[in-house]
Amino acid sequence: MRRIWKYLPDAMALFMAVIFLDSLRYKFTDHPKTQVIFGRLDGWAGAIGAPGLFGHTGLFSQYVIGSIELLAAGLLILGLHPRFKHLQAGGALAGLLVMTGAVSFHLFTPLGIDPNGDGGGLFAAACTNLAFAVILLAGFRRAALVELVRRVLAIVKPS
């Protein structure tokens, strides 16, 4: 049982990274499914006075979101090495931010939980990644997150 607990955080981080990396083939190639999702979100944003927010050059474009997911995946994978556990906490934090947005947009906009007719698989993956990010940050990698914040503050505000 201890062996399971020892490797569980890394397994969760690896799962998150795989989900993020898999989504990039859709986001970075302007796949029709991605066009549907971001087009629907951009239409909704335009209706509330923020046209272009989710467009190709928007603040929350598929390329921006995909880049953050790529960063998160890279940090999660680098964090598999014992010396870089603090980076895994950074990847989980980036994943938490992106997946909080994803789940919120699925639930609270016209996007819905099944925008591409996949039975809600995309939404389920987002919920799983969100849950894993919370568990990693609140449970397994809390000390690593504190270490990451300490290192970032040392760079930003040298003593």
Rosetta blueprint (number, residue, H / E / L):
1 M L
2 R H
3 R H
4 I H
5 W H
6 K H
7 Y H
8 L H
9 P H
10 D H
11 A H
12 M H
13 A H
14 L H
15 F H
16 M H
17 A H
18 V H
19 I H
20 F H
21 L H
22 D H
23 S H
24 L H
25 R H
26 Y H
27 K H
28 F L
29 T L
30 D L
31 H L
32 P H
33 K H
34 T H
35 Q H
36 V H
37 I H
38 F H
39 G H
40 R H
41 L H
42 D H
43 G H
44 W H
45 A H
46 G H
47 A H
48 I L
49 G L
50 A L
51 P L
52 G L
53 L L
54 F L
55 G L
56 H L
57 T L
58 G L
59 L L
60 F L
61 S L
62 Q H
63 Y H
64 V H
65 I H
66 G H
67 S H
68 I H
69 E H
70 L H
71 L H
72 A H
73 A H
74 G H
75 L H
76 L H
77 I H
78 L H
79 G L
80 L L
81 H L
82 P H
83 R H
84 F H
85 K H
86 H H
87 L H
88 Q H
89 A H
90 G H
91 G H
92 A H
93 L H
94 A H
95 G H
96 L H
97 L H
98 V H
99 M H
100 T H
101 G H
102 A H
103 V H
104 S H
105 F H
106 H H
107 L H
108 F H
109 T L
110 P L
111 L L
112 G L
113 I L
114 D L
115 P L
116 N L
117 G L
118 D L
119 G L
120 G L
121 G H
122 L H
123 F H
124 A H
125 A H
126 A H
127 C H
128 T H
129 N H
130 L H
131 A H
132 F H
133 A H
134 V H
135 I H
136 L H
137 L H
138 A H
139 G H
140 F H
141 R L
142 R H
143 A H
144 A H
145 L H
146 V H
147 E H
148 L H
149 V H
150 R H
151 R H
152 V H
153 L H
154 A H
155 I H
156 V H
157 K L
158 P L
159 S L
